[in-house]
Amino acid sequence: MTQAFRTSYDAYVSDARFVPSSEAIFALGDGTVRSSGGQAVQAHDGVILCAAGHPSGQGVITGGDDGRLVWTRDGEASELAKVPGRWIDSVDSHPGGLIAYSAGRDLHVRDVKDAKLQARFTHEKSVAAVAIDPGGRRIAAATYGGAALWYARIAEQKPQMLRWAGSHIGLAWSPDGKFLMSAMQENSLHGWRLADGKDMRMGGYPAKVKSMCFLSGGLMLATAGANGAVIWPFAGNNGPMGKEAAEVGFNEGALVVRVAATPKGGVLAGGLDDGRVWVGDLGSGSLKTVKAEKGAAISALAVSPDGAWVAWGDEDGEVGVIAAQA
């Protein structure tokens, strides 16, 4: 059962998430995976760069600068794959069994239910992010010049390219699979409507969009990169096209650098570059600061599936689990 928790690990917090046991899991820059229940596992020989939940729902998958993909659960770590001489920069998973991860210019695909599936797709430039579509059929790879779409279970193929000039560094599929969103190296967001490849350029950000998430069943997309969380409407076939964004939790003295939410609900958390964390309920319009003291920038943020708890971590290794409501 989740309960309030706070400690310091003296290492950059790369990821925070909740697992079905309701514990919070933290992946750290010293290569360890730690839980709010007290477990600590040395998963990597270097820095953990990325993390995702395992398709089974048990534990977490992490990628590191040691070139290893590791599954940590029940206090133990097991190696799933290794790419010698490369960093594993991004990883994603799907409940159907798929795991996708990037190393250099390559997108690697595995299926925990089918050991024969071990595909590798190579791009002209490095892959900065990967994302599996909600149906578990296609995988998007963010690279320079756009996003490449690959069918997960077809060996020989050419990708569908969603092109837009510039470097793409983050990806998010809408829950209905109709839209693919990309965070740019520039201070902007880009998106494509999959039905016709229609471009959506969403600019005006004062900083890079380091984090984004869909919530309210896919009706809204929340992003970091501004003084408040920027909320884009996604109702209807046109998504945010021709619509204006709203801003939640505006604070003139700080930037939102991480966002997290309940995918089906309206609870949204924002982590700031001055170490504070707030939680808002977009249904009622309420918003409160749950971590008021300032510190290092928030580097990891998660909301429990029931919206009751928030887990956070910062660049200096401070972590915590806080009740989302008083």
N, C-alpha and C positions, 0 to 999 in steps of 0.2 A: 504494500500500500504506500502511495506517495505521501511524503511528509516534508516539512520545511528542512532545508539543508544548506550549509554554507561552509566552504573551506578554500584553501589555496594550494595549488599544485606546482607553482613556480615554473610553469611552461605554458606557452601559447595554446589557447583552446581553439582547436580546429573545427570541432563540431559538437553539438549537443542535441540529444533526442531522447524521446521516451520509448520504452519497450513495453510489450504486453504485460509484463509483471508490474508495470507502473513505476519502475525505477527510472531515474534519469541516467543516461550514459554520456560520458564526455570522452572525446578523442583528443589527444594532446600532442603538442610539438615535441615531446620527449619520447614519443613512440608508444606511450601507454594508453590503454583504454580503462577508464575508471567508472565506477557506478556510485550513485548516491547511497547505495547499500553497503559500501565499503570495499567492494572487490577492486583489485588492481591487477591488470595483465600487461606484460611487456609484449605487445603485438608486433612491433617493428624495431629495427636496428637504427632507425633515424626518425625523421619527422613524419607524422601522419598528415597527409595533404588533403584527404577527402574521405567521406564516409557515407554509407547508406544502410538502410535496414536489410537484413537477409530476407530473401523471398519467402522463407518459412515463417517469418515473423519472430524468429528467435535470434537474439543478438544482433551484432552489427558487422558489416563488411567495411574494411578500411584499406586505403591505398597509401603507399608511402614513397619517400625518396630512396628507399632501398629496393624499389622495383617489385615489391611483393604485394599481393592481394590477400588479405587475411580475414578470416571469419572468427570473431571472438564471441563466445557464449559460455555461460556457466563457469566462469573463471578460467577458461582455457582458450588458447588461440591455435588455429590450424590454417596452414597455407593453402589457398585455393589456386593460386597461379603466381608465376614469377616472370618478369621481363628483365633480364640482366642488362645492366647499364642504362636503364631508363627510369624515369619517375612515373608513377601512376598518379595522374593529376586529377582525374574525375571518375566517379563511379555512380551507377544508378542500378536499381533493381526493380523487378515486377513480381507480384504475388504468383503469377503463372510459372515462375521459375527462372526467368531471364536475369542475367547479370551482364551489364555492359560497362566497360572501363576503357580509359584512354591512356596511351603511353607514347609520347612523341607525336608522330603523324598517324599512328595506328589506333583504330577502334577495335577492341577485342570483345567478343560475345561468347558467353557461356550459358548453359542451361543446367541448373542443379538437378533437374528431372531427366536429363538426357546427356550423358557423358560424351556422346559422339559429337555433340554440337560444340565445336571450338573454332569459331570463325575469326578472321582478321581482315579488316578493310582499311586500306591505306589512302591517305589524302596528300595533296600537294604541300600543305602547310600543317603545322602542329594543331592538334585538337585540344581545345581549351575546356570543353564541357560536353557531356553526353546526357541524353534524356530519352527514356523509353516511353512510347506513346501509351495512353491509358488502356488500349486493347492488347498491348504486349506483342504487337506485330512489327512495328517499325521503330528504328532508333535514329534519333537526330544527333548529329555531331557538329558542334560549333567550331568553326575554323575561320581563317582569314577569307573574307569575301562572301560569307554567308553561312548557311547550314546545309549539311548533306543528310539526306534521308535514305536509310538502308533498311531493307527487309531483313529481319533478324535470322530467318531460317532459309535463306536462299544463298547458296555458296557463290555462284558466278553472277555478278550483276553490276550495273552502273547506277550510281546513286541519283536520286532526284535532287537537283540543286535548287535551293531557295537562296537567291543571290541578293546581296546588298553590300555595297562597298564598305570596307573597314574591317576591323577585328572584332569578332564575336566571342564573348567570354562567359556567358551564362545562358541557360535554356530553361524554359518551363512550358509544358503542354497544358492547354486548357483541359479540364476534366472530361469534356465531351469530344476531345480530339480534333476540334474544328480549327483551332488556332495554335501556332507555335510562336512563343515569345523569346526574344534574345536580348540580353544586356550587351551593350557595346563597350569597347575600350574607351570611346568618347563618352561624354555625359549624356547619353541618350538610350532609349529603348527602341527596339524594332520588332515588328511582328509580321506574320504572314497568315492569311486565311487559306487553309489547305485546299478548299474546294476549287479555287481559281488562282491561287498564288498571289492574291492581292496584297500589296505592301501596306504596312501601317508604321509610319514613322512618328515616334512619340518623344519629343525633345523637351527642352526647357529645364532640364535638371541642373542644379548647381554643382553636382558631384556625380561620380560613377555610381551606377546601380549595382551594388554588390550583392543584393538579395531581393528575391521576389517570391510571392506565393499566391495561389488562388484560394479563395474562401467563399463561404455562402453557396456551396454547391457549384462553384464556377461562375457565379454571377458577377464576381468582382475579382480584380487582380490588385494586390497590394505590392508596392515596391519601396525600397530604400532609395537614398540618393538626394533627399531634400530635407528641409527643416521639419517636415512632418512626413508621415507615410502617405505616399501618393496612391490614390484609389481610382482605378480605371473600371468603368462599367462594361460588362461583357454579356449582357442580356441580348437575345436576338441573334440573327444570322450575321449582322455586321459588326458585332463586338463593339469596340470603342470608337470605330470610325464615325467621324462627325460629332462626337460627344466630348465633353470636357471632363477632366479629372477633378476629383476632390482631394483635399488634404486633411489628414487626421493627426492630431497631436502636435500641431505647429509650435515650434520653439525657436525663437530668433537666435538664441545663443548656441545651438547645437544642431548636428545633422543626424538623421536616422541612417544607420549603417547596416542594420539587420532587421528583418521582419519575419514573423512566424504567426501561424493562425490555425484554427480548426478548419479543415477543408470543407466540412459540410455546414459548419456553424458560422457565427459572425464575431467570434472572439479573436482579436488581433493584438499582437504584442509588437512593440517597437524598441529596439536597442540603439542607444545613442553613442556618438563618438566621444562623449564625456563620461561614459560609464553608467548613465542612468537607464532605467527600463520602465516603460509604461505599458498598460494594458487597457484596451478599449473594447466596448461591446457595440458593434455597429448597428445592432437592432435597437437598443435603448438610447444610444448616443452617449453613454457614460464613458469616462476615461479617468484613470487614476495612475499615479506613479507608484510602482511597487518596489523599486529600488531607487531611492532618492539621493543617496550619497554618490558623489562623483568619483571617477577613477579612470583607469585605462579604457580605451574604446571597447565596446562590446564586439566580440568576434564570433559568437555562436549563440543561437537563440532557438527555443522550441516551446510549443504549447502542447500540453497533454491532450489526448483525443477528446476528453470530456470538457476541455476548456477550463478546468479548475486550477491548473498549475502551470507555472512558467519556469523553464530551466534556462540559465544564462551562463556564459563564460566570457572572459575578456582577454585582451592581448597579454596581460601580465600573469595569467593563470588563476585568477579568482573565479570561482564558480558558485552557483547557488540554485536552489529550487524554492520558489516563492508562490504562495497562494495568489491566484489571479483576482480573487474577490475578497473583500474584507469580511 
